[in-house]
């Protein structure tokens, strides 16, 4: 449709003015059907933490939990609309809202493609569909591609089309900020820069309207989602803590091929952005220099978080987001007006290089064989059209999988013990409580891996010290990324050891029952400074439970690495005397070490926790040390500061 429509537009002598809008929007319907973000039911409940997070988001919406106070997450109150996994709690509305969301992004993409030449426009749509239809979790890519395209239209359109483009950007930006917390820190600067460009062009009122409209849409959407407006500030503050914690503690190293390709691509993309921005708008007014600077700043404000999103956690699910976005950025820049010349020829070379390297990398690292990946858009087009035309059939098939999951997740023993009492889940698999229809009462940061810095850990501890504390906890000590187990949600773990007792076991869970509710008192035993790799001696604790805090400071090079990529990895080693002195050595992000953890007894698995409750003689490390790989030592200072505390025993022990 896109190609035919473009040819008709070019060949017609008197094309109706509205056709240049109607035909791209018609094409957008087909494009939207190819990459529609219809959620699917997870077939493996333990596959990843997102299977549980999907259910928890739906539950939070259903129960009216307040984001920022009752619930703190990387997603916002509309996050359940864009989640990759199906939840029966929000199935119907997700189909409707997801379709509108995807059409908004597709419309921006097609309108940008329409303004360029036929070959480049088709390449833009084709590259996006190739990537978007071959990744499972594509909502982030769809969201940011839509924002990029509508933002570019705000730079180049005029008259009524400019107003429509501004309105579309504001609407998509507000939805994105309410769906995912991190998007707020991208769309905020974008709105200011777009408003600045409009002011330079003499459309200051429209620029002010965009900023005010975004604020109004954000507040309205917040309240429409059942949220109290007074909690919006807490949500923004905690969202920043979540984003910082994610960067500090959830980094994962990408494979070498992805790292090399990514570094080459970011340099090529940055060069392309600079050239296109600094040669745009020639002859379009006296303020061209200011417009170029605003455009360059805006494009860089997009490129940097896209790079961070892709490479902070360098697994395939995140890498494909970066490698998939770069071709869209490279080809969408064709919309910017510029004169022919050497700069234009260089941009064409850079555009082709970005597209070729990006698509070749994702095809070789992530996607299925080319014979399947190239035809995936057509298969998805048929599947999504069938789902929308026959929604009942789609919902029945998803509910069938959910019922199968429900039967697999049954915990009859624990369910009988818990009854209708309140229960929380320590770990990452909250879905088991929900599929067993238990009275689930989540702490603010519901999944243990996400409580990854001192602020977030304190939020959870305060919840357990309040009247909201659950009567039971389904406990599973299973950290992500092979971390040192006691580091995740460390303050809650300390609270559970002091205030809860075992009540049963089943299916990998240790059921704990509340017996008291007090804040364990810490007595400082010793503090000091140790060299990296030097053992921090814990002897002298008298067999008591010990709490250890280890502070590490990055070097200047380490700070730069943290800002542009992620912190260098750190490992924590637990030792005892003897020939076989090493007890455990696991990943230990610096922010989690600084927040503190239960250092003695050594708790590595559920059985260790059970032995502790049973009063058996636990394994008690004599010392700990911070270990770094030789190539990572330049990123951290030579010394670490530590504090060793004794945890006061409960009167009931």
C-alpha positions as CSV (number, residue, x, y, z in Angstrom):
1,X,0.0,0.0,0.0
2,X,2.8,2.4,0.9
3,X,4.6,2.0,-2.4
4,X,1.4,2.2,-4.5
5,X,0.2,5.2,-2.6
6,X,3.5,7.0,-3.1
7,X,3.5,6.3,-6.8
8,X,-0.1,7.6,-7.2
9,X,0.8,10.7,-5.2
10,X,3.9,11.4,-7.4
11,X,2.2,10.7,-10.7
12,X,-1.1,12.5,-10.1
13,X,-1.2,16.0,-11.5
14,X,-3.8,17.3,-9.0
15,X,-3.7,15.2,-5.9
16,X,-6.2,16.2,-3.3
17,X,-4.5,17.8,-0.3
18,X,-5.9,15.4,2.2
19,X,-4.6,12.3,0.4
20,X,-1.1,12.8,1.7
21,X,-2.5,12.2,5.2
22,X,-5.3,9.7,4.5
23,X,-3.1,7.2,2.5
24,X,-0.3,7.0,5.1
25,X,-2.9,6.5,7.8
26,X,-4.4,3.6,5.8
27,X,-1.0,2.2,5.4
28,X,-0.5,2.6,9.2
29,X,-3.4,0.2,9.8
30,X,-1.5,-2.6,8.0
31,X,1.8,-1.7,9.6
32,X,0.2,-1.7,13.0
33,X,-1.4,-5.2,12.5
34,X,2.1,-6.6,11.7
35,X,3.7,-5.5,15.0
36,X,0.7,-5.3,17.3
37,X,1.8,-5.8,21.0
38,X,-0.8,-8.4,21.8
39,X,0.3,-10.1,25.0
40,X,0.9,-13.9,25.1
41,X,0.4,-16.3,28.0
42,X,3.6,-17.5,29.5
43,X,4.0,-21.3,29.3
44,X,6.9,-21.4,31.9
45,X,6.1,-19.7,35.2
46,X,9.8,-19.8,36.2
47,X,11.2,-18.6,32.9
48,X,11.9,-15.0,34.1
49,X,10.8,-12.5,36.6
50,X,8.5,-10.8,34.1
51,X,6.0,-13.6,34.1
52,X,5.3,-12.7,37.7
53,X,5.6,-8.9,37.2
54,X,2.8,-9.1,34.6
55,X,0.4,-10.7,37.0
56,X,1.4,-8.3,39.8
57,X,0.8,-5.2,37.6
58,X,-2.6,-6.5,36.7
59,X,-3.3,-7.2,40.4
60,X,-2.1,-3.7,41.4
61,X,-4.6,-2.2,38.9
62,X,-7.4,-4.5,40.0
63,X,-6.8,-3.7,43.7
64,X,-6.3,0.0,43.2
65,X,-2.8,0.0,44.7
66,X,-1.2,3.5,44.8
67,X,1.9,3.8,42.8
68,X,4.7,5.6,44.6
69,X,3.4,4.6,48.0
70,X,1.8,1.1,48.0
71,X,3.6,0.0,44.8
72,X,7.0,1.0,43.4
73,X,8.1,-0.4,40.1
74,X,9.9,0.3,36.8
75,X,6.4,0.5,35.3
76,X,3.7,3.0,35.9
77,X,-0.1,2.6,36.6
78,X,-0.6,2.0,32.8
79,X,2.2,-0.5,32.5
80,X,0.0,-3.5,32.3
81,X,-1.2,-2.2,28.9
82,X,2.2,-2.7,27.3
83,X,3.4,-5.9,29.0
84,X,4.5,-8.8,26.9
85,X,2.7,-11.4,29.0
86,X,-1.0,-12.0,29.1
87,X,-3.0,-11.3,32.3
88,X,-6.6,-12.4,32.5
89,X,-7.2,-9.5,34.9
90,X,-6.8,-6.8,32.1
91,X,-7.2,-8.8,28.9
92,X,-10.0,-6.9,27.2
93,X,-8.7,-3.4,27.9
94,X,-5.2,-4.4,26.9
95,X,-6.4,-5.4,23.4
96,X,-8.2,-2.0,22.8
97,X,-5.5,0.2,24.3
98,X,-2.7,-1.8,22.8
99,X,-4.2,-1.4,19.3
100,X,-4.6,2.4,19.7
101,X,-1.1,2.7,21.1
102,X,0.4,0.7,18.2
103,X,-1.6,2.6,15.6
104,X,-0.3,5.9,17.0
105,X,3.3,4.7,16.6
106,X,2.6,3.3,13.2
107,X,0.9,6.5,12.0
108,X,4.0,8.6,13.0
109,X,6.2,6.1,11.2
110,X,4.2,6.1,8.0
111,X,3.9,9.9,7.9
112,X,7.6,10.2,8.2
113,X,8.1,7.6,5.5
114,X,5.6,9.4,3.3
115,X,7.5,12.7,3.3
116,X,10.7,11.1,2.1
117,X,11.6,9.4,-1.2
118,X,10.0,6.2,-2.1
119,X,13.0,4.0,-1.5
120,X,13.9,5.5,1.8
121,X,10.3,5.5,3.0
122,X,9.8,1.8,2.2
123,X,13.2,1.0,3.8
124,X,12.2,2.8,7.0
125,X,8.9,0.9,7.3
126,X,10.5,-2.4,6.3
127,X,13.4,-2.1,8.7
128,X,11.1,-1.4,11.6
129,X,8.8,-4.3,10.8
130,X,11.7,-6.7,10.4
131,X,13.0,-5.9,13.9
132,X,9.7,-5.3,15.7
133,X,8.1,-8.6,14.5
134,X,11.1,-10.7,15.4
135,X,11.3,-9.7,19.1
136,X,8.9,-10.8,21.8
137,X,9.0,-7.7,24.0
138,X,8.7,-4.9,21.5
139,X,6.6,-2.3,23.4
140,X,9.7,-0.2,24.3
141,X,10.8,-0.2,20.6
142,X,7.4,0.8,19.4
143,X,7.0,3.5,22.0
144,X,10.3,5.2,21.3
145,X,10.1,4.8,17.5
146,X,6.7,6.5,17.7
147,X,8.0,9.3,19.8
148,X,11.0,9.8,17.5
149,X,8.8,10.0,14.4
150,X,6.2,12.4,15.9
151,X,9.0,14.5,17.3
152,X,10.7,14.8,13.9
153,X,7.3,15.8,12.4
154,X,7.1,18.6,15.0
155,X,10.4,19.9,13.6
156,X,9.5,19.9,9.9
157,X,5.7,20.3,9.7
158,X,3.8,23.6,9.7
159,X,0.2,24.8,9.9
160,X,-2.5,22.3,11.0
161,X,-0.2,19.4,10.5
162,X,2.2,20.9,13.0
163,X,-0.6,21.2,15.6
164,X,-1.7,17.6,14.9
165,X,1.9,16.4,15.2
166,X,2.4,18.2,18.5
167,X,-0.9,16.8,19.9
168,X,0.1,13.3,18.9
169,X,3.5,13.6,20.5
170,X,2.0,14.9,23.7
171,X,-0.5,12.1,23.8
172,X,2.0,9.4,23.1
173,X,4.5,11.0,25.6
174,X,1.9,11.1,28.4
175,X,0.9,7.5,27.8
176,X,4.5,6.4,27.7
177,X,5.4,8.2,31.0
178,X,2.4,6.6,32.7
179,X,3.2,3.1,31.3
180,X,6.9,3.0,32.1
181,X,8.7,5.2,34.6
182,X,12.0,5.5,32.7
183,X,10.2,7.1,29.7
184,X,9.4,10.1,31.8
185,X,13.1,11.0,31.9
186,X,13.2,10.9,28.1
187,X,10.0,12.7,27.2
188,X,10.5,15.5,29.7
189,X,13.6,16.9,28.0
190,X,12.1,16.2,24.6
191,X,9.1,18.4,25.4
192,X,11.3,21.3,26.5
193,X,13.5,21.1,23.4
194,X,10.5,20.8,21.1
195,X,8.9,23.8,22.8
196,X,12.1,25.7,22.4
197,X,12.2,25.0,18.6
198,X,8.6,26.2,18.3
199,X,9.4,29.4,20.2
200,X,12.3,30.0,17.8
201,X,9.9,29.5,14.9
202,X,7.5,32.1,16.3
203,X,5.1,29.4,17.7
204,X,5.8,30.0,21.4
205,X,2.1,29.6,22.3
206,X,2.0,26.1,20.7
207,X,5.2,25.2,22.6
208,X,3.8,26.3,25.9
209,X,0.6,24.4,25.0
210,X,2.7,21.2,24.5
211,X,4.3,21.4,27.9
212,X,1.0,22.4,29.6
213,X,-0.9,19.7,27.7
214,X,1.6,17.1,28.7
215,X,1.2,18.1,32.4
216,X,-2.6,18.0,32.1
217,X,-2.6,14.7,30.2
218,X,-0.2,13.1,32.8
219,X,-2.3,14.3,35.7
220,X,-5.6,13.3,34.0
221,X,-4.2,9.9,33.1
222,X,-2.8,9.4,36.6
223,X,-6.2,10.0,38.1
224,X,-8.1,8.0,35.5
225,X,-5.9,5.0,36.4
226,X,-7.3,5.3,39.9
227,X,-4.3,7.0,41.4
228,X,-4.4,9.8,44.0
229,X,-2.8,13.0,42.5
230,X,-0.9,13.6,45.8
231,X,1.1,10.4,45.2
232,X,2.5,11.5,41.9
233,X,5.5,13.2,43.5
234,X,6.4,10.1,45.4
235,X,6.1,8.1,42.3
236,X,8.5,10.3,40.4
237,X,11.0,10.3,43.3
238,X,10.9,6.5,43.6
239,X,10.9,6.0,39.9
240,X,14.3,7.9,39.8
241,X,15.5,5.5,42.6
242,X,14.4,2.5,40.5
243,X,16.2,3.8,37.4
244,X,19.4,4.5,39.4
245,X,19.2,1.2,41.1
246,X,18.7,-0.6,37.8
247,X,21.8,1.1,36.4
248,X,23.9,0.4,39.5
249,X,23.0,-3.3,40.2
250,X,21.4,-5.0,37.3
251,X,24.1,-4.6,34.7
252,X,25.1,-7.6,32.7
253,X,28.0,-7.8,30.2
254,X,27.2,-8.3,26.6
255,X,29.1,-10.8,24.5
256,X,32.1,-9.4,22.7
257,X,30.5,-9.4,19.2
258,X,27.6,-7.3,20.5
259,X,30.0,-4.9,22.3
260,X,32.1,-4.3,19.2
261,X,29.1,-3.8,17.0
262,X,27.5,-1.6,19.5
263,X,30.5,0.7,19.9
264,X,30.9,1.0,16.1
265,X,27.2,1.7,15.8
266,X,27.0,4.4,18.4
267,X,29.9,6.2,16.8
268,X,28.3,5.9,13.3
269,X,24.9,7.0,14.6
270,X,26.4,9.9,16.5
271,X,28.2,11.1,13.4
272,X,25.0,10.8,11.4
273,X,23.0,12.7,13.9
274,X,25.6,15.5,14.0
275,X,25.9,15.9,10.3
276,X,22.1,15.8,9.7
277,X,21.3,18.2,12.5
278,X,24.0,20.7,11.6
279,X,23.0,20.8,7.9
280,X,19.2,20.9,8.4
281,X,16.9,23.8,7.8
282,X,19.2,25.8,5.5
283,X,17.4,28.8,4.1
284,X,14.4,28.4,6.4
285,X,14.7,31.6,8.5
286,X,17.0,33.7,10.5
287,X,17.2,31.4,13.5
288,X,18.6,28.3,11.7
289,X,21.6,28.0,14.0
290,X,19.4,27.8,17.1
291,X,17.1,25.3,15.4
292,X,20.0,23.1,14.5
293,X,21.4,23.2,18.1
294,X,18.0,22.3,19.5
295,X,17.6,19.5,17.0
296,X,21.0,18.1,17.7
297,X,20.4,18.2,21.5
298,X,17.0,16.5,21.1
299,X,18.4,13.7,18.9
300,X,21.3,13.1,21.4
301,X,18.8,13.1,24.3
302,X,17.1,10.2,22.4
303,X,20.3,8.4,21.4
304,X,21.9,8.3,24.9
305,X,19.1,6.6,26.8
306,X,18.6,4.1,23.9
307,X,22.2,3.2,24.2
308,X,22.0,2.8,28.0
309,X,18.8,0.8,27.7
310,X,20.4,-1.6,25.3
311,X,23.8,-2.1,27.0
312,X,23.4,-1.6,30.8
313,X,21.9,-5.0,30.8
314,X,23.5,-6.6,27.7
315,X,21.3,-9.7,27.3
316,X,19.6,-10.4,24.0
317,X,16.3,-8.9,25.1
318,X,17.8,-5.5,25.7
319,X,20.5,-5.6,23.0
320,X,17.9,-6.0,20.3
321,X,16.2,-2.8,21.4
322,X,19.3,-0.8,20.7
323,X,20.2,-2.6,17.4
324,X,16.6,-2.3,16.3
325,X,16.2,1.4,17.0
326,X,19.3,2.5,15.2
327,X,18.0,1.7,11.7
328,X,14.7,3.6,12.5
329,X,16.7,6.6,13.6
330,X,19.0,6.5,10.6
331,X,16.3,6.2,8.1
332,X,13.8,8.6,9.8
333,X,16.4,11.4,9.6
334,X,15.8,11.5,5.9
335,X,12.8,13.7,6.7
336,X,15.1,16.6,7.6
337,X,15.5,19.1,4.8
338,X,19.1,19.5,3.6
339,X,20.8,20.5,0.4
340,X,22.7,18.1,-1.9
341,X,26.4,18.1,-1.5
342,X,29.2,16.3,0.2
343,X,27.5,16.3,3.6
344,X,24.4,14.7,2.0
345,X,26.5,12.0,0.4
346,X,28.2,11.2,3.8
347,X,24.9,10.9,5.5
348,X,23.8,8.4,3.0
349,X,26.9,6.3,3.6
350,X,26.3,6.5,7.3
351,X,22.7,5.6,7.0
352,X,23.4,2.5,5.0
353,X,26.3,1.5,7.3
354,X,24.0,1.9,10.4
355,X,21.3,-0.2,8.9
356,X,23.5,-2.9,7.5
357,X,25.5,-3.4,10.7
358,X,22.4,-3.2,13.0
359,X,20.3,-5.7,11.1
360,X,23.2,-8.0,10.4
361,X,24.0,-8.1,14.1
362,X,20.5,-8.9,15.3
363,X,20.0,-11.4,12.6
364,X,23.2,-13.3,13.6
365,X,22.8,-13.0,17.4
366,X,19.1,-13.0,18.1
367,X,16.7,-13.7,15.2
368,X,15.7,-17.1,13.7
369,X,17.1,-18.1,10.3
370,X,16.6,-15.5,7.6
371,X,14.0,-17.6,5.8
372,X,11.8,-17.2,8.8
373,X,12.7,-13.8,10.1
374,X,12.1,-12.1,6.8
375,X,8.6,-13.6,6.5
376,X,7.6,-13.0,10.1
377,X,5.8,-9.6,9.4
378,X,3.4,-11.4,7.1
379,X,2.6,-14.2,9.5
380,X,2.0,-11.7,12.3
381,X,-0.2,-9.6,10.1
382,X,-2.5,-12.6,9.5
383,X,-2.4,-13.6,13.2
384,X,-3.1,-10.2,14.6
385,X,-5.9,-9.5,12.1
386,X,-7.5,-12.8,13.1
387,X,-7.1,-12.0,16.8
388,X,-8.8,-8.6,16.4
389,X,-11.6,-9.9,14.2
390,X,-12.2,-12.9,16.5
391,X,-11.2,-11.6,20.0
392,X,-13.2,-14.3,21.7
393,X,-11.1,-17.0,20.1
394,X,-7.9,-15.2,21.1
395,X,-9.0,-14.8,24.7
396,X,-10.1,-18.4,25.0
397,X,-6.8,-19.7,23.8
398,X,-4.9,-17.4,26.3
399,X,-7.2,-18.4,29.2
400,X,-6.6,-22.0,28.3
401,X,-2.9,-21.6,28.9
402,X,-3.6,-19.7,32.1
403,X,-5.7,-22.5,33.5
404,X,-3.0,-25.0,32.6
405,X,-0.5,-22.8,34.5
406,X,-3.0,-22.6,37.4
407,X,-3.1,-26.3,37.7
408,X,0.7,-26.6,37.5
409,X,1.1,-23.9,40.2
410,X,-1.2,-25.4,42.7
411,X,0.2,-25.4,46.3
412,X,-2.5,-27.3,48.2
413,X,-0.5,-27.6,51.5
414,X,0.4,-24.0,51.7
415,X,-3.0,-22.8,50.5
416,X,-4.6,-24.7,53.3
417,X,-2.3,-23.3,56.0
418,X,-2.6,-19.7,54.7
419,X,-6.4,-19.7,54.1
420,X,-7.6,-16.1,53.7
421,X,-4.7,-14.7,55.8
422,X,-2.5,-12.1,54.1
423,X,0.6,-13.3,52.3
424,X,3.6,-11.8,50.6
425,X,6.2,-13.6,48.4
426,X,9.9,-13.1,49.0
427,X,11.8,-13.7,45.7
428,X,10.7,-13.3,42.1
429,X,7.8,-15.7,41.6
430,X,4.8,-13.8,43.0
431,X,2.6,-15.4,40.3
432,X,2.3,-18.5,42.5
433,X,0.4,-16.6,45.1
434,X,-1.9,-15.1,42.5
435,X,-2.6,-18.3,40.7
436,X,-3.5,-20.0,44.0
437,X,-6.0,-17.1,44.7
438,X,-4.3,-16.3,48.0
439,X,-4.8,-13.0,49.8
440,X,-1.7,-11.5,48.3
441,X,-0.4,-8.3,50.0
442,X,2.7,-7.1,48.2
443,X,5.4,-4.9,49.8
444,X,6.1,-1.7,47.8
445,X,9.0,-3.2,45.8
446,X,7.3,-6.5,45.2
447,X,10.2,-8.5,43.6
448,X,13.3,-8.9,45.7
449,X,15.8,-8.3,42.8
450,X,14.3,-4.8,42.3
451,X,14.9,-3.8,45.9
452,X,18.5,-3.1,45.0
453,X,19.6,0.0,46.9
454,X,19.3,1.4,50.4
455,X,16.3,3.6,49.6
456,X,14.2,0.8,48.1
457,X,15.2,-1.6,50.8
458,X,14.0,0.9,53.5
459,X,10.6,1.2,51.8
460,X,10.1,-2.5,52.1
461,X,11.3,-2.7,55.6
462,X,9.0,0.1,56.7
463,X,6.1,-1.8,55.1
464,X,7.0,-4.9,57.3
465,X,7.2,-2.7,60.4
466,X,3.7,-1.3,59.8
467,X,0.2,-2.7,60.3
468,X,0.2,-3.7,56.7
469,X,2.8,-6.5,57.3
470,X,1.6,-9.9,55.9
471,X,0.8,-12.7,58.3
472,X,2.6,-15.2,56.0
473,X,5.5,-15.0,53.6
474,X,6.2,-17.5,50.8
475,X,10.0,-17.5,50.9
476,X,12.3,-18.5,48.1
477,X,16.0,-17.4,48.3
478,X,16.7,-17.4,44.5
479,X,18.6,-14.3,43.4
480,X,18.9,-13.2,39.8
481,X,22.2,-13.0,37.9
482,X,24.0,-15.3,40.3
483,X,24.2,-12.6,42.9
484,X,25.2,-13.2,46.5
485,X,21.8,-14.3,47.9
486,X,21.6,-12.2,51.1
487,X,22.0,-9.0,49.1
488,X,18.6,-8.9,47.5
489,X,16.0,-7.1,49.7
490,X,18.5,-7.5,52.5
491,X,16.6,-5.5,55.2
492,X,13.4,-7.6,54.7
493,X,15.5,-10.8,54.9
494,X,16.9,-9.5,58.2
495,X,13.4,-8.7,59.4
496,X,12.1,-12.1,58.5
497,X,14.8,-13.9,60.3
498,X,14.0,-11.9,63.5
499,X,10.2,-11.8,63.3
500,X,8.9,-14.9,61.4
501,X,8.9,-18.6,62.0
502,X,8.6,-21.6,59.6
503,X,5.0,-22.9,59.1
504,X,5.5,-25.4,56.2
505,X,7.2,-26.1,52.9
506,X,6.0,-27.0,49.4
507,X,7.1,-26.6,45.8
508,X,10.3,-24.7,46.5
509,X,8.8,-22.4,49.0
510,X,9.5,-22.1,52.7
511,X,6.3,-20.7,54.4
512,X,7.0,-18.2,57.2
513,X,4.5,-17.0,59.8
514,X,4.7,-13.7,61.6
515,X,5.4,-14.1,65.3
516,X,6.4,-10.5,66.2
517,X,7.1,-7.2,64.6
518,X,10.1,-5.2,65.8
519,X,13.0,-3.5,64.1
520,X,16.2,-5.5,64.9
521,X,18.7,-3.4,66.8
522,X,22.2,-3.1,65.4
523,X,25.3,-2.7,67.6
524,X,28.4,-1.5,65.9
525,X,31.2,-3.9,66.6
526,X,33.9,-2.6,64.4
527,X,34.6,-0.4,61.4
528,X,37.6,0.2,59.3
529,X,39.3,0.3,55.9
530,X,40.5,-2.7,53.9
531,X,42.3,-3.2,50.6
532,X,40.5,-4.8,47.7
533,X,41.0,-8.5,48.1
534,X,42.0,-8.2,51.8
535,X,39.8,-10.2,54.1
536,X,37.5,-8.4,56.5
537,X,37.7,-10.4,59.7
538,X,34.3,-11.3,61.3
539,X,35.7,-13.3,64.2
540,X,34.9,-11.9,67.6
541,X,31.1,-11.7,67.0
542,X,30.5,-14.4,69.6
543,X,28.4,-16.6,67.3
544,X,25.8,-13.8,66.9
545,X,24.0,-12.8,63.7
546,X,26.1,-10.2,62.0
547,X,25.3,-7.4,59.5
548,X,28.0,-6.1,57.2
549,X,28.1,-2.9,55.1
550,X,30.9,-2.4,52.6
551,X,31.4,0.9,50.9
552,X,33.2,1.1,47.6
553,X,34.1,4.3,45.6
554,X,34.7,4.4,41.9
555,X,37.7,6.2,40.4
556,X,37.1,9.0,37.9
557,X,37.3,6.4,35.1
558,X,34.8,4.3,37.0
559,X,32.4,7.2,37.2
560,X,32.6,7.8,33.5
561,X,32.0,4.1,32.9
562,X,29.0,4.1,35.2
563,X,27.5,7.2,33.4
564,X,28.0,6.0,29.9
565,X,27.6,2.2,30.4
566,X,27.4,0.4,33.7
567,X,29.5,-0.1,36.8
568,X,32.4,-2.5,36.6
569,X,31.4,-5.9,38.1
570,X,32.3,-6.7,41.7
571,X,32.3,-10.1,43.4
572,X,32.0,-10.9,47.1
573,X,33.9,-13.9,48.6
574,X,33.0,-15.6,51.9
575,X,35.9,-17.4,53.7
576,X,36.6,-19.7,56.6
577,X,39.9,-21.0,57.9
578,X,41.3,-24.3,56.5
579,X,42.5,-25.7,53.3
580,X,39.1,-25.3,51.7
581,X,38.7,-21.8,52.8
582,X,36.4,-20.4,50.1
583,X,32.8,-20.9,51.0
584,X,31.2,-18.9,48.2
585,X,32.0,-16.2,45.6
586,X,29.2,-14.4,43.8
587,X,28.4,-11.2,42.0
588,X,27.8,-8.3,44.4
589,X,27.0,-4.9,43.0
590,X,28.6,-2.0,45.0
591,X,25.2,-0.3,45.8
592,X,23.9,-3.5,47.4
593,X,27.1,-4.0,49.4
594,X,26.8,-0.4,50.7
595,X,23.2,-1.0,51.8
596,X,24.3,-4.0,53.9
597,X,23.5,-7.7,54.3
598,X,23.3,-10.5,56.7
599,X,26.9,-11.7,56.7
600,X,26.6,-14.4,59.4
601,X,25.1,-17.0,59.2
602,X,25.9,-17.7,55.6
603,X,22.5,-18.0,53.8
604,X,22.9,-19.3,50.2
605,X,19.7,-21.3,49.7
606,X,16.4,-22.1,51.4
607,X,17.9,-25.0,53.3
608,X,20.3,-22.7,55.1
609,X,17.4,-20.5,56.2
610,X,15.5,-23.6,57.4
611,X,18.6,-24.7,59.4
612,X,18.8,-21.3,61.0
613,X,15.2,-21.4,62.2
614,X,15.7,-25.0,63.4
615,X,18.5,-23.9,65.6
616,X,21.1,-26.0,63.9
617,X,24.7,-24.9,64.0
618,X,24.9,-22.7,60.8
619,X,27.9,-22.0,58.6
620,X,29.5,-18.8,59.9
621,X,32.2,-17.2,57.6
622,X,35.3,-16.0,59.3
623,X,35.8,-13.2,56.8
624,X,34.7,-11.6,53.6
625,X,36.6,-10.0,50.8
626,X,35.8,-7.9,47.7
627,X,37.2,-9.4,44.6
628,X,37.8,-7.7,41.2
629,X,38.9,-9.0,37.9
630,X,42.3,-7.5,36.8
631,X,40.7,-5.6,34.0
632,X,38.2,-4.0,36.4
633,X,40.5,-2.8,39.1
634,X,41.1,0.6,37.4
635,X,37.5,1.4,37.9
636,X,37.4,1.2,41.7
637,X,39.5,2.8,44.4
638,X,42.1,0.6,46.2
639,X,40.4,0.6,49.6
640,X,36.9,-0.2,50.9
641,X,35.2,1.0,54.0
642,X,33.4,-1.5,56.2
643,X,31.1,-1.6,59.2
644,X,30.3,-4.8,61.2
645,X,27.2,-4.8,63.3
646,X,25.7,-7.4,65.7
647,X,22.0,-8.0,65.1
648,X,20.2,-8.1,68.5
649,X,18.5,-11.5,69.0
650,X,14.7,-11.6,69.5
651,X,13.5,-12.4,73.0
652,X,11.6,-15.4,71.7
653,X,14.8,-17.2,70.5
